[in-house]
Each structure stands twice: as C-alpha cells, then as structure tokens.
Amino acid sequence: MPAPTAEARIRVRYAETDQMGVVYHANYVVWFEVGRVELLRSIGLPYKQLEEEGILIAVAEVTARYKRPARYDDEIAVRTTVKQVRGSIIRIGYQVVRVGDEELLCEGETVHVVIDREFRRANLPDAYAARMAGE
C-alpha cells in the first residue's frame, strides 16, 4: 500500500517575500508544518487529538533543498508524504511546487521523535503507526 500523502495549497503573501521579491527561505519550514498537519488530519490523526492523548511529535531535524524561487501571489502546493515510521522516529517528505506550471520549488524532509508529556521518548501506538504507514 502506498504511503499516505496529502496536499495543502497556499497563496504566497507579500509578507513572506524578501527584498529580492522571492519567498524568504525560512517560510518553507512553516509550509512544511502546514503540509504535515494536513497529512495527519487526512489520515484521521489530527495533531490536536494526538496532543490530547499525550502523544507529542517533536521536530528533531529539518532539511530543505531550494530549487526555484516562489514569488508573491504564486499559488503553491505542499505535497507531504510519510517516508518512514519506526518505533519513536517518523520521517516525512515534502515537495513544494508552483500550481500553475508544476515547477518544483523546494523539497525537504523532517525527522520527528515521538515523546510523552515529560519529554521522554515514546513509541507511536501501533494503530497510529499503521495509519501513518498506509496500512
């Protein structure tokens, strides 16, 4: 079964651009979060529900490879895919594309550690790990 994937669409706001008229690099990390939250919601695991159950998913690593610039008023799609779920580690991949021409603007990955409310490493419950794995 294919890994769960979701798409979130965003219109680039003027405040997200820099003096050169392109999206400031740190905004892509924010967009990764938008994609990740939408992905979890699409598989029936809204992040708010996870938190209420004491399951926290901390970001441990972020990578981003910038390919082409996004500009003010571009409509972009953040395509998010679960790449791996193993024990307390979750890897999520991202592609940010311009909707009009499907140009790849940025691709990246986040690595997460599942923790409890005391910030101790914890395994994702089996049923949730299965959903994230597309089972």
Contacts in CASP RR format, 6 or more apart in sequence:
PFRMAT RR
TARGET T0000
AUTHOR 0000-0000-0000
METHOD contacts of the structure
MODEL  1
MPAPTAEARIRVRYAETDQMGVVYHANYVVWFEVGRVELLRSIGLPYKQL
EEEGILIAVAEVTARYKRPARYDDEIAVRTTVKQVRGSIIRIGYQVVRVG
DEELLCEGETVHVVIDREFRRANLPDAYAARMAGE
1 134 0 8 1.000
1 135 0 8 1.000
2 134 0 8 1.000
3 81 0 8 1.000
3 82 0 8 1.000
3 83 0 8 1.000
3 133 0 8 1.000
3 134 0 8 1.000
4 39 0 8 1.000
4 42 0 8 1.000
4 43 0 8 1.000
4 81 0 8 1.000
4 82 0 8 1.000
4 131 0 8 1.000
4 132 0 8 1.000
4 134 0 8 1.000
5 39 0 8 1.000
5 79 0 8 1.000
5 80 0 8 1.000
5 81 0 8 1.000
5 82 0 8 1.000
6 35 0 8 1.000
6 38 0 8 1.000
6 39 0 8 1.000
6 41 0 8 1.000
6 42 0 8 1.000
6 43 0 8 1.000
6 79 0 8 1.000
6 80 0 8 1.000
7 38 0 8 1.000
7 77 0 8 1.000
7 78 0 8 1.000
7 79 0 8 1.000
7 80 0 8 1.000
8 31 0 8 1.000
8 34 0 8 1.000
8 35 0 8 1.000
8 38 0 8 1.000
8 77 0 8 1.000
8 78 0 8 1.000
8 80 0 8 1.000
9 75 0 8 1.000
9 76 0 8 1.000
9 77 0 8 1.000
9 78 0 8 1.000
9 99 0 8 1.000
10 31 0 8 1.000
10 34 0 8 1.000
10 75 0 8 1.000
10 76 0 8 1.000
10 77 0 8 1.000
10 78 0 8 1.000
11 73 0 8 1.000
11 74 0 8 1.000
11 75 0 8 1.000
11 76 0 8 1.000
12 23 0 8 1.000
12 70 0 8 1.000
12 71 0 8 1.000
12 72 0 8 1.000
12 73 0 8 1.000
12 74 0 8 1.000
12 75 0 8 1.000
12 76 0 8 1.000
13 72 0 8 1.000
14 72 0 8 1.000
16 23 0 8 1.000
16 24 0 8 1.000
16 27 0 8 1.000
16 72 0 8 1.000
17 23 0 8 1.000
17 24 0 8 1.000
17 71 0 8 1.000
17 72 0 8 1.000
18 24 0 8 1.000
21 69 0 8 1.000
21 71 0 8 1.000
21 72 0 8 1.000
22 69 0 8 1.000
22 70 0 8 1.000
22 71 0 8 1.000
23 69 0 8 1.000
23 70 0 8 1.000
23 71 0 8 1.000
25 64 0 8 1.000
25 66 0 8 1.000
28 64 0 8 1.000
28 66 0 8 1.000
28 96 0 8 1.000
28 106 0 8 1.000
29 62 0 8 1.000
29 64 0 8 1.000
31 76 0 8 1.000
31 78 0 8 1.000
31 94 0 8 1.000
31 96 0 8 1.000
32 62 0 8 1.000
32 64 0 8 1.000
32 78 0 8 1.000
32 80 0 8 1.000
32 92 0 8 1.000
32 94 0 8 1.000
32 108 0 8 1.000
32 110 0 8 1.000
34 78 0 8 1.000
35 78 0 8 1.000
35 80 0 8 1.000
35 94 0 8 1.000
36 80 0 8 1.000
36 92 0 8 1.000
36 110 0 8 1.000
37 47 0 8 1.000
38 78 0 8 1.000
38 80 0 8 1.000
39 80 0 8 1.000
39 81 0 8 1.000
39 82 0 8 1.000
39 92 0 8 1.000
40 46 0 8 1.000
40 47 0 8 1.000
40 50 0 8 1.000
41 47 0 8 1.000
43 131 0 8 1.000
43 132 0 8 1.000
43 134 0 8 1.000
44 131 0 8 1.000
45 128 0 8 1.000
45 131 0 8 1.000
45 132 0 8 1.000
47 57 0 8 1.000
50 56 0 8 1.000
50 57 0 8 1.000
50 128 0 8 1.000
54 116 0 8 1.000
54 117 0 8 1.000
55 114 0 8 1.000
55 116 0 8 1.000
55 122 0 8 1.000
55 124 0 8 1.000
55 125 0 8 1.000
55 128 0 8 1.000
56 114 0 8 1.000
56 115 0 8 1.000
56 116 0 8 1.000
56 117 0 8 1.000
56 119 0 8 1.000
57 90 0 8 1.000
57 112 0 8 1.000
57 113 0 8 1.000
57 114 0 8 1.000
57 115 0 8 1.000
58 112 0 8 1.000
58 113 0 8 1.000
58 114 0 8 1.000
58 115 0 8 1.000
58 119 0 8 1.000
59 110 0 8 1.000
59 111 0 8 1.000
59 112 0 8 1.000
60 111 0 8 1.000
60 112 0 8 1.000
60 113 0 8 1.000
61 109 0 8 1.000
61 110 0 8 1.000
61 111 0 8 1.000
62 108 0 8 1.000
62 109 0 8 1.000
62 110 0 8 1.000
62 111 0 8 1.000
63 108 0 8 1.000
63 109 0 8 1.000
63 110 0 8 1.000
64 106 0 8 1.000
64 107 0 8 1.000
64 108 0 8 1.000
65 106 0 8 1.000
65 107 0 8 1.000
65 108 0 8 1.000
66 105 0 8 1.000
66 106 0 8 1.000
67 103 0 8 1.000
67 104 0 8 1.000
67 105 0 8 1.000
67 106 0 8 1.000
67 107 0 8 1.000
68 98 0 8 1.000
68 103 0 8 1.000
68 104 0 8 1.000
68 105 0 8 1.000
69 105 0 8 1.000
70 76 0 8 1.000
70 96 0 8 1.000
70 98 0 8 1.000
70 105 0 8 1.000
70 106 0 8 1.000
74 98 0 8 1.000
74 99 0 8 1.000
75 98 0 8 1.000
75 99 0 8 1.000
75 100 0 8 1.000
76 96 0 8 1.000
76 97 0 8 1.000
76 98 0 8 1.000
76 99 0 8 1.000
76 105 0 8 1.000
77 96 0 8 1.000
77 97 0 8 1.000
77 99 0 8 1.000
78 94 0 8 1.000
78 95 0 8 1.000
78 96 0 8 1.000
79 94 0 8 1.000
79 95 0 8 1.000
79 96 0 8 1.000
79 97 0 8 1.000
80 92 0 8 1.000
80 93 0 8 1.000
80 94 0 8 1.000
81 92 0 8 1.000
81 93 0 8 1.000
81 94 0 8 1.000
82 90 0 8 1.000
82 91 0 8 1.000
82 92 0 8 1.000
82 93 0 8 1.000
82 132 0 8 1.000
82 133 0 8 1.000
82 134 0 8 1.000
83 91 0 8 1.000
83 92 0 8 1.000
83 93 0 8 1.000
83 109 0 8 1.000
84 90 0 8 1.000
84 91 0 8 1.000
85 91 0 8 1.000
85 124 0 8 1.000
85 129 0 8 1.000
85 132 0 8 1.000
85 133 0 8 1.000
87 114 0 8 1.000
87 123 0 8 1.000
87 124 0 8 1.000
87 129 0 8 1.000
88 113 0 8 1.000
88 114 0 8 1.000
88 115 0 8 1.000
88 121 0 8 1.000
88 122 0 8 1.000
88 123 0 8 1.000
88 124 0 8 1.000
89 111 0 8 1.000
89 112 0 8 1.000
89 113 0 8 1.000
89 114 0 8 1.000
90 111 0 8 1.000
90 112 0 8 1.000
90 113 0 8 1.000
90 114 0 8 1.000
90 124 0 8 1.000
90 132 0 8 1.000
91 109 0 8 1.000
91 110 0 8 1.000
91 111 0 8 1.000
91 112 0 8 1.000
92 109 0 8 1.000
92 110 0 8 1.000
92 112 0 8 1.000
93 107 0 8 1.000
93 108 0 8 1.000
93 109 0 8 1.000
93 110 0 8 1.000
94 106 0 8 1.000
94 107 0 8 1.000
94 108 0 8 1.000
94 109 0 8 1.000
94 110 0 8 1.000
95 104 0 8 1.000
95 106 0 8 1.000
95 107 0 8 1.000
95 108 0 8 1.000
96 104 0 8 1.000
96 105 0 8 1.000
96 106 0 8 1.000
96 107 0 8 1.000
97 103 0 8 1.000
97 104 0 8 1.000
97 105 0 8 1.000
98 105 0 8 1.000
113 121 0 8 1.000
114 121 0 8 1.000
114 122 0 8 1.000
114 123 0 8 1.000
114 124 0 8 1.000
115 121 0 8 1.000
115 122 0 8 1.000
116 122 0 8 1.000
123 129 0 8 1.000
124 132 0 8 1.000
END
